[in-house]
Amino acid sequence: MADGTPQVKRGRKFDQVLDGARKIFMSDGFEGASVDDIAREAGVSKATLYSYFPDKRLLFMEVAKAECIRQADMAMETIDQSAPITDALTDAAWRMVEFFTSDFGQRVFRLCVAESDRFPELGREFYESGPALVRAKLIEFMQCGIERGELVVDDLPLAADQFGELCKADLFPRLVFSMDKSFDQPQKRRIVEGAVATFMARYGT
């Protein structure tokens, strides 16, 4: 697909193309996904695919943004905000850890970093649909905890950022520097429980 300033064309088959691309990217990864396979899975011609997405990286980022929004929406539907704040934060922590340690989550991060110079607007758009959306959801959870007297927080955005970083402890650096490619449940549980305990020690009433 062509280089240059990427532009997304939206039309009648946009969602169809996106759904087909998501299936191929999730199964084959970014490098392994071919334009032919994506077009075949989406049920469109290569010309139609190119007309919507002139660059494969752009298509991948669009899939990544849609996946982040989908997971955030699922979290809002399944996480009980009326439950004790420790329960809500634990559920949120598990979702964050599972996503960024997943193969898909790692590919999204590495592609954002690799293409940040050439396509800086893609990084900004992904941030708004990914990390920024998670941050906003965390603030909602914390606001509920404050209203119920479970938390005392003066700076909600800072507290949300701190919690997100706690959920990356140890695991994220190991992924970034290719020391590990996956983690078992006990390793993830250690980080989740530690993140919640540390956060509550600072902000819990």
C-alpha positions as CSV (number, residue, x, y, z in Angstrom):
1,M,0.0,0.0,0.0
2,A,1.2,3.5,-0.7
3,D,3.2,5.7,1.5
4,G,2.4,9.4,2.2
5,T,-0.3,11.0,4.3
6,P,-2.9,8.3,5.1
7,Q,-6.6,9.0,4.8
8,V,-9.5,6.8,5.6
9,K,-12.4,6.7,3.2
10,R,-15.7,5.7,4.8
11,G,-18.4,4.2,2.8
12,R,-20.9,1.4,2.5
13,K,-18.4,-1.4,2.9
14,F,-16.2,0.2,5.5
15,D,-17.4,-2.0,8.4
16,Q,-17.2,-5.1,6.2
17,V,-13.6,-4.4,5.4
18,L,-12.8,-3.6,9.0
19,D,-14.4,-6.8,10.3
20,G,-12.5,-8.9,7.7
21,A,-9.2,-7.2,8.6
22,R,-9.7,-7.7,12.3
23,K,-10.1,-11.5,11.8
24,I,-6.9,-11.7,9.7
25,F,-4.8,-9.5,11.9
26,M,-5.9,-11.4,15.0
27,S,-5.0,-14.7,13.4
28,D,-1.9,-13.8,11.4
29,G,-0.5,-10.7,13.0
30,F,0.4,-7.5,11.2
31,E,3.4,-8.8,9.2
32,G,1.7,-12.1,8.3
33,A,-1.6,-10.5,7.1
34,S,-1.7,-10.1,3.4
35,V,-3.9,-7.8,1.4
36,D,-5.2,-10.7,-0.6
37,D,-6.3,-12.6,2.6
38,I,-7.9,-9.5,4.1
39,A,-9.8,-8.7,0.9
40,R,-10.9,-12.4,0.6
41,E,-12.1,-12.5,4.3
42,A,-13.9,-9.1,3.9
43,G,-15.6,-10.3,0.7
44,V,-14.3,-7.3,-1.3
45,S,-11.9,-6.7,-4.2
46,K,-8.3,-5.5,-3.6
47,A,-9.3,-2.3,-5.4
48,T,-12.1,-1.7,-2.9
49,L,-9.8,-2.4,0.0
50,Y,-7.2,0.0,-1.3
51,S,-9.8,2.7,-1.9
52,Y,-10.8,2.5,1.8
53,F,-7.3,2.1,3.2
54,P,-4.3,3.1,1.1
55,D,-1.9,1.8,3.8
56,K,-1.9,-1.5,5.7
57,R,-0.7,0.3,8.8
58,L,-3.6,2.6,8.6
59,L,-6.0,-0.4,8.4
60,F,-4.3,-2.0,11.3
61,M,-4.6,1.1,13.4
62,E,-8.2,1.4,12.6
63,V,-8.8,-2.2,13.7
64,A,-6.8,-1.5,16.9
65,K,-8.9,1.6,17.7
66,A,-12.1,-0.3,17.1
67,E,-10.9,-3.2,19.3
68,C,-9.9,-0.8,22.1
69,I,-13.3,0.9,22.0
70,R,-15.0,-2.5,21.9
71,Q,-13.1,-3.7,25.0
72,A,-13.8,-0.5,26.9
73,D,-17.5,-0.8,26.1
74,M,-17.5,-4.5,27.3
75,A,-15.7,-3.4,30.5
76,M,-18.4,-0.8,31.2
77,E,-21.1,-3.4,30.7
78,T,-19.5,-6.1,32.8
79,I,-17.8,-4.2,35.6
80,D,-20.2,-3.4,38.4
81,Q,-19.7,0.2,39.4
82,S,-21.9,-0.3,42.4
83,A,-19.6,-3.0,43.8
84,P,-16.9,-2.2,46.3
85,I,-14.2,-0.1,44.7
86,T,-11.6,-2.8,45.2
87,D,-13.7,-5.2,43.1
88,A,-14.2,-2.7,40.3
89,L,-10.5,-1.8,40.2
90,T,-9.5,-5.4,40.3
91,D,-11.7,-6.1,37.3
92,A,-10.4,-3.1,35.5
93,A,-6.8,-4.1,36.3
94,W,-7.3,-7.6,34.9
95,R,-8.7,-6.2,31.7
96,M,-5.8,-3.8,31.2
97,V,-3.2,-6.5,32.0
98,E,-4.8,-9.1,29.7
99,F,-4.9,-6.6,26.8
100,F,-1.4,-5.2,26.9
101,T,0.1,-8.7,27.4
102,S,-1.9,-10.1,24.6
103,D,-0.2,-10.7,21.2
104,F,-2.6,-8.1,19.6
105,G,-1.9,-5.5,22.3
106,Q,1.8,-5.9,21.9
107,R,1.6,-5.5,18.1
108,V,-0.5,-2.4,18.5
109,F,2.1,-0.8,20.8
110,R,5.1,-1.7,18.7
111,L,3.4,-0.5,15.5
112,C,2.5,2.8,17.2
113,V,6.1,3.3,18.3
114,A,7.5,2.2,14.9
115,E,5.3,4.5,12.9
116,S,5.1,7.5,15.2
117,D,7.4,9.6,13.1
118,R,5.9,8.8,9.7
119,F,2.2,8.8,10.8
120,P,2.1,10.9,14.1
121,E,-1.7,11.4,13.6
122,L,-2.3,7.7,13.9
123,G,-0.6,7.6,17.3
124,R,-2.7,10.5,18.5
125,E,-5.9,8.9,17.3
126,F,-5.0,5.6,18.9
127,Y,-4.3,7.3,22.2
128,E,-7.7,8.9,22.2
129,S,-9.5,5.6,21.5
130,G,-7.2,3.5,23.7
131,P,-5.3,4.9,26.7
132,A,-7.4,8.1,27.0
133,L,-10.6,6.1,26.9
134,V,-9.3,3.7,29.6
135,R,-8.3,6.7,31.7
136,A,-11.8,8.2,31.4
137,K,-13.4,4.9,32.5
138,L,-11.1,4.7,35.5
139,I,-12.0,8.2,36.6
140,E,-15.7,7.2,36.5
141,F,-15.0,4.2,38.7
142,M,-13.0,6.3,41.1
143,Q,-15.7,9.0,41.2
144,C,-18.2,6.4,42.3
145,G,-15.8,5.3,45.1
146,I,-15.4,8.8,46.3
147,E,-19.2,9.3,46.4
148,R,-19.5,6.2,48.5
149,G,-16.8,7.3,50.9
150,E,-14.3,4.5,49.8
151,L,-11.7,6.8,48.3
152,V,-10.2,10.3,49.0
153,V,-8.7,11.6,45.7
154,D,-7.8,15.2,45.1
155,D,-6.5,14.7,41.5
156,L,-8.6,12.1,39.7
157,P,-6.7,12.2,36.3
158,L,-3.4,11.7,38.2
159,A,-4.8,8.9,40.3
160,A,-6.1,7.2,37.1
161,D,-2.7,7.5,35.4
162,Q,-0.9,6.1,38.5
163,F,-3.2,3.1,38.6
164,G,-2.6,2.4,35.0
165,E,1.1,2.5,35.5
166,L,0.8,0.2,38.6
167,C,-0.9,-2.3,36.3
168,K,2.2,-2.3,34.0
169,A,4.8,-3.0,36.7
170,D,7.4,-5.5,35.8
171,L,5.4,-7.1,33.0
172,F,5.3,-4.2,30.5
173,P,9.1,-3.5,30.6
174,R,9.8,-7.2,30.0
175,L,7.5,-7.1,26.9
176,V,9.0,-3.9,25.6
177,F,12.6,-5.2,25.8
178,S,11.6,-8.7,24.5
179,M,12.7,-10.4,27.7
180,D,9.3,-12.3,27.8
181,K,6.5,-12.7,25.2
182,S,3.8,-14.1,27.6
183,F,3.0,-14.5,31.2
184,D,1.0,-17.0,33.2
185,Q,-1.9,-16.2,35.4
186,P,0.0,-16.2,38.7
187,Q,2.4,-13.6,37.3
188,K,-0.5,-11.5,36.2
189,R,-2.4,-11.9,39.4
190,R,0.7,-10.7,41.4
191,I,0.6,-7.4,39.4
192,V,-3.2,-7.0,39.6
193,E,-3.4,-7.6,43.3
194,G,-0.3,-5.5,44.0
195,A,-1.7,-2.6,41.9
196,V,-5.0,-2.5,43.7
197,A,-3.4,-2.9,47.2
198,T,-0.9,-0.1,46.5
199,F,-3.6,2.2,45.1
200,M,-5.9,1.6,48.1
201,A,-3.1,2.2,50.5
202,R,-2.7,5.6,49.0
203,Y,-6.3,6.6,48.3
204,G,-8.5,4.3,50.3
205,T,-10.3,5.7,53.3
